[in-house]
Amino acid sequence: MQRILLAEDDESMRRFLARALERAGYEVRAFCDGAQAYKCLRREPFTLLLTDIVMPEMDGIELARRAADLDPDLKIMFITGFAAVALHPESTAPRNAKILSKPIHLRHLVDEVDRLLAA
């Protein structure tokens, strides 16, 4: 089973995303900030990091950068209302990360996750 590490500070959004991904057949571990997600990532292997960008403790870009350092094969996807931040040329976000803008329909999210993990 493919494992997804989800980092999203909005509790209702986090539950909503996790539930949709679990129904699609993925194992999901969800955290409210990047620091907690990173601690988990250091202990457990994942197939995909799905993260918001703007979060307390450690933002999604820093989380993604550190995650890519730990596991260069980890696929990374941002879900954010601030796509321009991740797309900025001086951003330290991993260049191969997929970016989806909020608001997002859950079917579209699952389809994009399926595509990314199939690649």
N, C-alpha and C positions, 0 to 999 in steps of 0.2 A: 504494500500500500504506500502511495506517495504521501509524504508528510509536509505540511505547510506550517510555517511559523508566522503567526499573524500578530502585528504590533499596531494597535489603534487605541488612542486615548479616550475616544468617545465610547462609553460603555454600551449604549444601545446599538451603535453602529458595529462595534466589535462582536456583540452577540448575534446580530443580524447576519454579518459576513460569515462568521464561524458556522452558524447553522446552515446557511446555504451551501457552503463548501463541504460540510459533513454529509449533507443530503446528496451531494454529487459524488460521494464516495471517497473523499479525502480525509485523512487524519489531520486534525487541526489542534495546535497548541496556541492559545491566545493570551496576549499580555497587554497591559495598559500603558506601557512606556518602553522606550528603546533599551533602557538599562536592564530591565528584567528580561526582555526578549534576548538580549545579548548573553546574559548569564546562562539562559537555557541553551542557546546555540552553541555555547562552549562545551556543554555537556552531552548534547544529543545531535544526531545528524538529521538534516532536513533536505527536502528536494527544492522547496521554494520559500523565499522570504517575501511576505506580502506585508507592506508597511505604509502607514501614513507618513507624511513628511514632518508636519508640525506636531510635536509631542513634547511633554516635559521630560526632564532627566537627560535623555539623549534623543536627538531628532532622528528622523528616518534616514536622512542622507548619511549621517555619521554611522548609524546602525548598519546600513547597507555597505558602506566602505569597510567597516570592521568585519562584517560577515563575509565579504568577498575575499578579504585577507585570510580569514580562517579556512574558507572553502571556495576556491576559485570556480568550482563547478556548480555552486549554488545559483539557482535562477532567482532573479530579483524583480519584483513588481511593486511600483508605488501606486497607491490610491490616494489622490490628494485634490484639494481645491486650489493648490498652489503649484500647478504643473510648470509654470514659468521658472520657478526656483530650481527645480530639478533639471530643467532644460538649459539653464544658463550655462554658457561656455566655460565659466570659471568654477562651476559646481564640482564638488569632489564626488558626486554620485557616480557609481559604476556606469560606464558608457553603454553597456549592453542591457541595462535595466529597462523594463517595459513600464510605461506610465499611463495610468487611466485617471481621468478627471472626474471628480465628484460633481454632481450626483451621478451615480451609476446604477443601472438596472442590474439586479442580481443575475439574471440570465446572461447578460453581456459579460459580467465578471467571470462567471463559471466558464463561459465559452473561451474567454481570453486566457484563463488559467489552463484550461484543457489544451489550447493551442501552444502555449509557452512550454508546458511540460511534455508535449508530444515532439517538440522540436529537438 
